[in-house]
Amino acid sequence: MEKLRVELGARAYDILIGPGLLEQTGALMSGLGPSGRVAVVTDENVAGLHLNNLRAGLAASGIEMESLVLPAGEATKSWPHFSRTVDWLLAQKVERGDLVIALGGGVIGDLVGFAAAVLRRGVRYVQIPTSLLAQVDSSVGGKTAINSEHGKNLIGAFHQPALVLADVDVLGTLTERDFLAGYGEVMKYGLLGDADFFAWLEKNAPAMAAGDQAKRIYAVKRSCEMKAAIVARDETEQGERALLNLGHTFCHALEAATGYSDRLLHGEGVAIGCALAFEVSARMGLCSQEDPSRVRAHLAQMGLKRDLRDIPGDLPGAEKLVELMGQDKKVVRGTLNFIMARGIGEAFVTSDVDLGIVHKVLEESAT
């Protein structure tokens, strides 16, 4: 088992990565001093696969659990399901000293984390991410949120978990599409700040996707290391943490345009967004054309979406997509900030972006 520390003073916590962690959950949480009962929130897909294993892992340490099972899918990150979750947790008489467990992917982790942030003005929660995307990204760093009709993740709070348990065994239950969507976030880390990691992925990611557990553990660990270091330096995204949004400005606009549906999974949008960000960067003379070509070649190697035309169904035009970007959280005093790149592993934040080039790149990507 690998162990990382997110250094945030009084809010510091561990990330544990390895196989078989679900069955050891009670023992691994022992340092948190849980009471004899925890409240677990999950979704229908995850419940059928992992809820009983979690129950057994808690029972082995004498901990009972109550569970709420929500519908699966991005649409669950909404006011109705958020209200349902908070009301259920209150009905369970969850107190500030108790623990809430988020068992699921990014949707459950974001929603439950936000519920924990506002419940009694803040209760402790444990992230048990069951998707690759959640293990390498959304479970770490304390960003919690739900979506609005105005955009993605616009209603939320920073609320750090007490512990993150990333059991790599559960990745074997993911569909190929879900695993590869999560891989979009893994690749992002190499592109934003570690060229050597991206080179490692170019060589090893196919084996990782095929099931090589050692490579999966390393990829999750390296991704979490990078995120933990950035979060420790910039917890509430006042500067450097924005780099973690490489590809996300494009991605969030595309998700809004597709109605947060299965037409486009979040990690697929991140992959497309990274390709677009590097293409815009190259056309602005910030990096060589070799860099976006290399990004696109790797996405093709992994069988991931690369262009707007890879998204099924109709999309709005470039002008509407840029308008949707205007709702992004990276807008500061009406100015949209982009994450651009000077090369692979060299991302930076800037508002000095030629929107004419953005329009042209979007139009070409759609045709």
C-alpha positions, 0 to 999 in steps of 0.5 A: 500500500502506498501512502501520501500526505496532503499537507494542509496543517490542521486539515492535513490527511492521508491518501492510501493507494493499493489493492484490497483496501475496501475490505480493510476500511474499518481498520484503515479509518481507526485513526479517525476515531469513528463511532460505531456507526457511519453513514454511506452515500453511493449510487446504484451502479457502485452499490451493486458492485462494492457496497457489501464489501464495504459493509464487511470491511467496516463490520470487521472493525465493529462498525455498522453502516447505513446507506443511501443509494442515489441514481448513477450519472452526472444529473445526480449532481443537482439540487434535488439529490443534494437536498435528499442527501442532506435530509437523509444525513440529518435523519440519520442523526449524523453529528459533527464527530461522526463520519460520512463515507462517499463511495463512488465516482466523481459525482458522488464524491463531489455531492457528498463532500458538499453535503458534508461541508454544509451539514451542521456547518461541517462534518468529517467525510471519507472519500472512497473513490471507485473510478479512475477519474475520482482516484486521481482527481476529484477525491483529492483536494477538497473541491465539492460541488453540484451543477447548475443550469448555468454551468458545472460545479458552480455551487459548492465549497472547499471542504477537505476529506479526513481520508482518501482510500483508493482501492485499485482493485475496484478499477477492474469493475469499470467499463472500458469507456469509464476507465479511459475517461478517467485516463483523460485526467491522468494524462492531464497531469503529465501535460500540465507539469511533468513531461517525464510522466507523460513520456512514461504514459506514452510507453506504459498506458496501454498496459495499464489500461489492459490491467497491469496493476503495478502500472495502475498503482504508479499512475494513481500515485504520481497523479495524486502526488502532483495534485497533493503538492499543488493543493498544499501550496494553493488550497482554494485556487488563488493561483497555481491550483488553476493549472489542474484545470488544463482542458477544463475550460473547453470541457465544461462548455462541451458538457453544458452543451451536451446537457451533462449526459452520457454523450460526453463523459467528463474525462472524455471532455478533458481529453478533447479540452487538452487537445484543443488547449495545445492546438490553440497554444501552438497557433499562438506561437506558445509551443511547437506544433509537435506538442499538439500532434504528440497529444493527439497521437497519444489520445488516438493510441488510447482510443480516446475522443480528440475532436468535437466531431467525435461527440455524438449528436449536434453541438452548438457553434463555436460562438455559443461554446465560447459563450458557455466558457464565460460561465467558467469559474476561471472568469475574473472580473469578466475576463476568461482565463485559459490554461495554455502550454509552452510545451508538454509539462509546461502549462500556465494560466493566462487571459491573453488568448486570441479568441479568434484562434479559439473560434477557428480551432473549435470550428475545425475540430467540429468538421 
